[in-house]
Amino acid sequence: MTPIAPDALKRLVDDYRPWRKFRYLANELKVDPELAWSAVKQQRGLLWQAIPVRQVDGTPFGFTQSPQLGRVLYLIDRSSGDELLRTVGAGQATLPLRKRLHALFSKGEYVPSRLMARTIMGEAAESSIMEGANTTRAHAIEMLREGRAPRSPGERMIVNNYQAMQFIKQNLTRPLTLSTLLELHTILTEGTLDSARDSGRLRDETDNIRITDSRDDTVIFVPPPASTVRERLDEVLAFANSDLLNPFMHPVLAASALHFFLGYVHPFVDGNGRTARMLFYWQTLRHGYGIFEYLSISEHIRKGFARYPQAYVDTELDGGDLTYFLLYKLDIIEQCLASLSTHLKQEEEQAKNVQSLGSLTRDLHDRQSSLLVLCANKPDVRITVKSHANSNGVSLPTARADLEDLVSRKHFAKLARGKEVIYQPTPSLLRKLARAQRDKP
């Protein structure tokens, strides 16, 4: 039997491919695929870590402590952690993303509050669209900003996701119990399911659940029997509430595994994906990874959705090897970090635009200054107390005070629209803004 060349074996080990892709790489490297697979599986076994959550056949899930996992975890660790962005440790000061975040956030609570509000609304929109809500991201966010009541099941799904994000943030210090999980599912699914009785209840033997490929209706996953759901959830909840120290499992990997487990057990008739993604946020935030308050995971899952169910299938077909799903999830997180970096550039431009308005923004709060920039770019803008509050993550009284102060300065005028008050820029403000734009260097 011809041994595999060290360079070829290293490539096969490092790439961490499932068999469906592995065999093509082996042929490309001119080695026998089955021989190479056996050698690679042996290498993976040396770094295998079992997790106390069982598959249908009774064997535990697990993952390989691959260097590929460590690379992205290193980036996340240097971008986040306890007391996110309030202080910058010496070991983190060279990270560009961290430095830019600190520079922006050190100006006060305005930027983090607005970024956080943007993420919560964006995640609610993207998660709902992925689950079938018939709307656009822009329309969904506008509805949430305005605080408008939903007019369809799709819009209700978006509002539910938004409320669920608030719910998990209020429950970070509490253990995840079955009653909390059922309450979360109720919040997420109320008014959106075919049968109202399915909201907030575990599936039973009368529910025939099959996950199919929407392209050809091929069955790609049959969840564990309903009779075992409660027992399996006990294992998942115990894992979710563990300290992750014995043996150690990185909190972001644990959160990703929790996401997988909820989808695998599939405890509900519908809404499992929405609930699983919320649990991911709950787990990362409760372990101090505040950066996830500014990352919309569902946005990037939706953009390359085919990879999402495939990561489940690859894990199930290879003896419960969660490494495939973990690598997929870390790739999504890396995309989210890149998107955050892009948005920070926009925030930096926003800060420059505020400075360009000169004396017009003197004595104004950052929230008010940004409203003036908005008016300069969109003179016909109409603002309400609710939209201003939701966009900036502040209370209604604070938002109202911002707007009324701009009215007193004759920057804004207000008019009634039914029971609602609309604020809009005055002609004199628009003339001053146009002049400032012309005069800026």
N, C-alpha and C positions, 0 to 999 in steps of 0.2 A: 504494500500500500504506500503510494507516494506521499510523503509528508507535505503539508501546506507551507509555503514559503512564509517566513515571519512577517514580511511587509504585507502580504495578502491577508494573513490572519488578522493583523492589526487593523487593516481597513475594514474587514468584515465585522470585527468586534466593535470598533468605534462608531460605525454607521448605525448600529442598532435598528436593523430593519426586520419587519415580520417576514415570515417565510415567503409570502406572495411576492415580495420585492427582493428578498435575500437571494433567491435562486438566480435571478437575472444578474445581480452583481457578481455572484460566484462564477457564472459562465463568462462574464466579462473579464474576470481575473484569471480565467482558465484553470479553475479548480473544480473538483467534483462537488456539486451543490449539497448532496446529502452528507458526504464526508465533512464538508466545511460546516454544515449546520450542526452536526454532532459536536465538532470541536468548539464552535462558538457557544453552544448551549452549556457546554462544560465550563467554559470561561465565565459565562454569566452566573452560573450556579455558585461560583466562589464568592460573588458579591451579592447574593440573594438575601433579601430581608422579608420575612413573612409578616403579614398583617392579620390580626385576629378577627377577620371578617371572612366568612366562608362562601364558596361558590355552591352551585346546585349540587355538585357531586360530593360536597363535604370537605374538599381540600381548601386551604386558605389562599386568598389572594396574596400577592407580594410584588416586589419590584427589585430591580437590579440597581445598585448604587453606582450608576454609570457616571463617568466624568462629564458626559453631555448634560446631565441634570445640574451638575455643580456650576457650570459656566453661567447659566441664566440665573440661578439662585444667587450667585455672587453679585450680579448686576442688581437684582431686587434688594438684596441685603444692603447694598451701598446706596440705594435710592430711598430706603424706608427705615422702618424700625420705630421703637418707642420715641415719643416726643418729636414726631416727624416735623422737620423744617423749623422747629423752634430753636434748635441749636445745631451747629455743624461740628462734628467731631473732627479731630485732626486727620484721622484715617480716611475721612470721607471728603475732605475739602478739595481733592483733585477731580472728583467726579463732575463732569460738566452739567449733567441734569440736576444734580443736587445743588450745585452752586447757583444755577439759574433760578431754581425754585426758591432757594433761600433769599436771593436778591429781591425777588418779587414779593415773597411773603413777609419779608422784614418791614415792608411798607405799612403793614397793618392787617386787619382781619378781612379787608375787602376782597382781595384776590383769592385767598383760599375759600372764602364763603361762596364767591361766584363760581369758582371752578368746581366746588363740591356740588352746588346746585345744578350746574351744567351736567355733571357726570350722572347724578341721580336721575335727572330727567332723560338724559340720553340712554342710560341703561334701561329705564322703564320702557322707552320707545322701542329700542332695538330688540329687547327680549320679547316684547309683545308682537312686533312685526315678524320675528322668527317663528312665533307660534301661530301666525295666521291673521293677525290684525290687519285689516285692509286700510292702510294709511301710509303716509310718508313720515320719515323722522321729523322733518321740519313742521309738518302739521301737528304731529303728536306733541312736540315740545311747545309749540304755540298754545295748544290746549292746556297743557300743564302750567305754563306761565300765566295764562289768563285766569286759571282756576275755574274754567268752565266745566259745567256738569257734562258727563259723557252722553253721547246721543246714539251710540250703537254698541254692540258687544265688543267690537274691536277697540273702541275708545275706552270702554269700561276696563278692558284688560290692561290698557296703558295706565290708567289711574290706579288700578289694583297693584301693578308692579311698583309704581311710585310710592304707594302707601306701605307696601311690603318692605321696601328699602328703609323707610323710616322706622318700621317695626323692628327690623333686625338690629339697627343701630341703638335702639332703646333696650335691647335685650343682650348686649354683648357680655355683661358680667354674670348672666344667669346660665346654668347648664341647659343643654338642649334636651328637653323631655318630649315624650310623645304628645302631650297636650300642647306644648309650644309648637311642635311641628304641624299638628292639625290646625292650630290657629293660624299659622303662617300660610298653610295651604288654603284655608278659608279666605283669608285676605286676598290671596293671589287669584282665586278662581271665582269668587262670588259674582254672579250675574253673567258668567262667560261660558258655562258648560251647557251641554245639551240637556242634562238633567240636574236641577238644583240640588237634589239629594246627594250628588257625588262630591259636592264641595265640603272639604273637611272630614271626609271619612275614608277609611282604608278599603281597598277593593276586597271582594269576597269571591266565593266559588261561582257565583252567578255572572261574574264579569269575565267575558272572553277577550282577554287583551292579547293582541298581536301587533308587533311593530313591523310595518311593511315599507318597502321602497316605493316612494310615491310615483316613480317613473314606470314601474311595471307591476306593482302590487305584490312583489316577491316578499315573503316573510323573512326578515333578517334577524329578528330577535323575539323569543318567547320568554317572558319574565318567569321567575320562580313561581311555583304553585301558590295560590292565594292563601292556602292553609298554613304556609310557612312565613308569611309576611311579617307577622308580629314578632316571631322569634328572630328573624333576620334584622328587623329594625332595632331590636334590643342590642344586637352586636354593633350595628352602625352607630347607634346613640352612645354606646359605651366607648367606641373609638373616637367619636366626635368630642366627648368630654374628657378624654384621657390627657395626661400631661405631656405625652409624646417623648418622654425621656428614657423609657426603658422597654425596648431600645429606642434611641433617638430617631425621630423622623422630622425633617424640616417642616415647619408649620405651613409653608406654601404647598409643599407636596401633600401634606395631610389634608389641606383644604381641597386640593385637586382630587385626591382619592375620595373624599367625602362627596364631592360632586358626582364622581363615577358611581359610588355605591348607591346613592339615592336613585340614580337612573337605572342601575342594574336591578335593584330590588323592586323598583317600579310599584311603590305601595299604593298609588292612587289610580283611579280610572283615567284621569287626565290631569295635566298640570305638573307632571313629574319634572320636566326639564326646567320650567320656571322655578320650581321649588329647589331643585339641585343647584342652580346658579346662585340663588339667594344664600344657600348654605355655604357656598364657597366664600362669599363676601363675609358672612358671619364669622367663619373660622379664621380668615386672614386678619380681619379687623380686631377680633378679640385677642389675637396674639401680637398686637401692636404694629401690624403692617398698614399704617395709615395711608401709604401711597395708593392703596386700592380704593380709597374714597375718591380718587381722581382718575380712575381707569374704568372704561366701559368695556367689560369682557364680551358681552353679547354682540357688540358692534362687529368685532373681528371674527367671532364664531359664525355670525350670519354671512359675512362676506365670503367665507370659504366653507360653506356649510357641509359639503360632502365629506370633509375630513372628520367632522364631529362624530357621526355614527360609525364611520370606519374605524376610529380609534377604539370604540367600544368593541367592535367585531374583532379587531386584531388582538385585543386583550383576552377576549373570551376564547378565541381559537388557539391561543398559545398558553394554555394552562393557567389562565388568570394572571398573566404577566402585565401588571399595571404600568410598566415602564412606557409602553406605547402611548397610553393615555396621558401620562405625566409629561412626556416629551411634547405631545401635541399641545397640552395646556400651557406649558412654559413658552412654546412658540407663540401662542396667542398673547400671553402676557408681554412678551418681548415686542410684539406689534403694538400693544397698548402703550408701552413706554415710549415707543417712537412717535405715536400719535400725540401723546402728552407733550413731548418735546416740540412738536410742530405747533401745538396750541400755545405753548409758552412763548414761542416767537410772536404769535399774534397778540398775546398779552403785552409783550415788550413793545410792539408797535403801538398798541393802545396807549401805553404810558407815554410814548413819544408824542402821540397825537394830542393827549391831554396837555402836555407841556407846550405844544404849539399854539394852544388857545390863550396862553399868556394870562392877562389880568382877568379874563372872563371866568377862570376857575379859581381865582383867589378866594380863600375862606370857604371853599366848597369841600364837602366830603368827596372821597374818591368815587363813591357810587353816583353822586350828582355830576361830577366831572365827566364820568363815562356816559351819562345821559346826554350831556352836551355834545360829546363826540358822536353819539348815535344820531342826534338831530342834524349834525353837520353832514353826515353820510346819508341820512334818510329824513329829509325835511318834513315829509307827510306822516311821520311816525305818530302813533297814538298809544299812550301809556296809561295803565290803571294801577291802582295801589296793589292789587293782587299780582299783576305781571311783574311789577318792580320788586315786590317782596320775594316772589318765587325765583326770579332770575338771579337774585343776590343772596338768597338764603337768609333773609332777615324777617323780623316780625312785621305784621301789618301796621302797627303803630309807627315803627321805625320808617317803613316805606312811605307812609302817609306824611310823616314829618319831613322827609326828604323832598317830596313833591310840593307840599305846601310852602316850604321855604323857597323853592324855585318860583312859585307863584308870587310870593311876596317881593322877590327880586325882579319881577316882571319878565322873567325868562320863560315862564310857562303861563298858559291860560287854561282854564278848566271849563268844561261844559258837561251837561247831563246827557246820558244816553240811557233812557229808561230810569232804572234805579241806580245805575252805575255812573260814576264820575270819570270823565276822560280828561287826561292832561295832554296838552300839545304845545309845541314851541310857538312863541309869539313871533310876529313878523320882525319885530326889532331884534330879537335874539338871532333869527336866521340871517339878518343883514350883518350883525356883528360877527357871526360865525363865518360868513362868506368873506368878510374883510380880513379876519384872522387867517383864513386859509390862503388868501392872496398874498398877505404880508409875510408869511412864514418863510424862513430862509431855505 
